[in-house]
Amino acid sequence: MSGERAALILTERPDWHTPRLVRAIEARGLPCRCVSPRRCGIAVGHTATGLLIPGFEDTLPAGVFVRAVGQGSFEQVTLRLGVLHALRDLGVPVCNDARAIERCVDKSMTSFLLSRAGLPTPSALATQEAEPARYILDRAPDQVLKPLFGAQGRGLQRLDGPDSLPDAEAVGGVYYLQPFIPPRIEGAWRDRRVFVTGGRAVAAMTRHGRSWITNVHQGAACEAAPADDEPAALAVRATAAVGASYAGVDLIQDRADRWLVLEVNSMPAWQGLQRGQRGGHRRRPGRRLRRAGGRMIGGRMIDWAPIPPDPASGVAGAYRAACHLELRALKPGNVHIHAEGHGMTVAQFLASAEATAPTLARPGLSVGERLHAAVVATREAVGCNTNLGILLLAAPLAQAALMPGNAPLRDRLGHVLAGLTVADAELAFQAIALAEPAGLGRVEGADVHAPARVTLLDAMREAQDRDTIARQYATGFADVFDTGVPSLRRWLDAGAGFEQATEMIYVEFLATLPDSHVIRKYGRERSEWLRARASELRENTAPDRALTLTRSRLAELDRDLKYNGVNPGTTADIVVGCLLAFWLMQSPQPPVITDVLRKDALHEERRQH
């Protein structure tokens, strides 16, 4: 397979899912190879990549889809996960990556992360000693004992007090207890499985069990369920909490009608899910799931979709495209598909984009209402600030795009900015306070924790000298329209792909604009050092060589910044604003995003040869 880019599916043996994934990936023009993780290893000094993967001796996979890690000794499993870690460090998209798999396989860590993210989940105890487990059972006898590393309902035991606790050897030396959740209706054993990919729920089913164990492999029947209700929203948040790109999330409803997240599966099956959909809420979602698998590899784990022609859907699609494309680019110091960082994951950013797109595109809202509702949606989806700067830029751009008429986007944006009110400022201040951005709380003449006394435009003018986002309001988004969008077009016209062009405008802004987030957290001296490093990169780039010569330098700077905790977040926000403006300016409507992906794939193929 020398020189040929191909996808890799890691699987123990051919099953129902693997050939369907192969067809989905190859339908996107990408060859696919299935390899057992048992045959993979590290080969430093022996192969060109430093890895031992049959069929990929002198080249890296275009992407990796993990169907199985496989059973084995602690040493064997550690090596297999090490290969996945290495692939991700080499810039290969891995779905799901080793970190997400580790978090989901260890059910106690999943419980910890779900609770930490503010999601409703049962209490849990994981201990290597019997005494704490007996203590819990003495006070709440009805507990479920789960294997820490288990799947498909195997090994579950329902206990009824301290005397029912088995010996430690029978449970691998770890007791993992959760309280038994009685069914809402006596004898009606059911739970919900939601399949999440690309930051959205794409299908769901209710599983009806013969007993309290409701797994399909234990004989449960499947019935289609909505993928846009409360448990679906919780599933999206749960997937983000563990850092997974896709997942099967299990939920149960207690007798108080509360939905609880039980666990997150990082290598879920969907045969039962597809069976349950026939005649249900979604038409052929199994096909959607297979397409999702193809997108995760061919589209580098990004869920692209065509942008419909109606204004609201067009704005939402353009916003999603901008957010997703920015995550594909290797932007030093930021979260992206090549390397996450700062305690945040790509899945969180995808979930944030999906959660906020409908609000940003909703007709009839003011800029302040649009911004505040989007920040609330973000907090509910991921529980942290992933996108405040993006939303501050996107809200007025979306408002302008939704205005009737054929005036240029920049002219309509000027009318939007001129019409901002004190009420917009009040809602914006509340949104900023809710998001809790690092280092921001008070600007000259405007305290976000106090009632607004000036319009939002006036408040931004007060802050423009110290905040790049504020300067966009004060200057009519000059950096976006005069620098970012023209630069993006130049790179595309010169033959660059969208991913490469996005990286280059990021470097250009990093070299010319002090990053206000870096200044707030680390001071101007660190910001100037960052500008100098970016200037070196900028001086040595050209459309025909930027990817080959610059990608390693981008990765080196990315590692340096993340090691020191430096995140040029404002620069990344400006890049999203440029991409959003670019899409919204397309006429008569934004292009189909799959065409963008196809163009990038062709560009990469030309570069390889």
Secondary structure, DSSP 8 states (H G I E B T S, - for coil): -TT---EEEE-SS--SHHHHHHHHHHTTT--EEEE-GGG-EE-TTTSSSSEE-TT-SSS--SEEEES------HHHHHHHHHHHHHHHHTT--EES-HHHHHHHHSHHHHHHHHHHTT------EEESSHHHHHHHHHHS-EEEE--SS--TTTT-EEEESGGG---GGGGTT-EEEEE----SSTT--EEEEEEEETTEEEEEEEEE-SSS---GGGT-EEEEE-SSSHHHHHHHHHHHHHT-SEEEEEEEE-TTS-EEEEEEESS---HHHHHHHTTSSSSSHHHHHHHHHHHHHHTTT-------SSHHHHHHHHHHHHHHHHHHS--TTS-BTTB-BTTB-HHHHHHHHHHHHHHHT-TT--HHHHHHHHHHHHHHHHSS-S-HHHHHHHHHHHHHHHSSS---HHHHHHHHHHT--HHHHHHHHHHHHHH--TT-SEETTEETTS---S-HHHHHHHHTTT-HHHHHHHTTSHIIIIIIHHHHHHHHHTT--HHHHHHHHHHHHHHHS--HHHHHHH-HHHHHHHHHHHHHHHHT--TTTHHHHHHHHHHHHHHHHHHTT---HHHHHHHHHHHHHHHHT-SSS---HHHHHHHHHHHHHHHH-
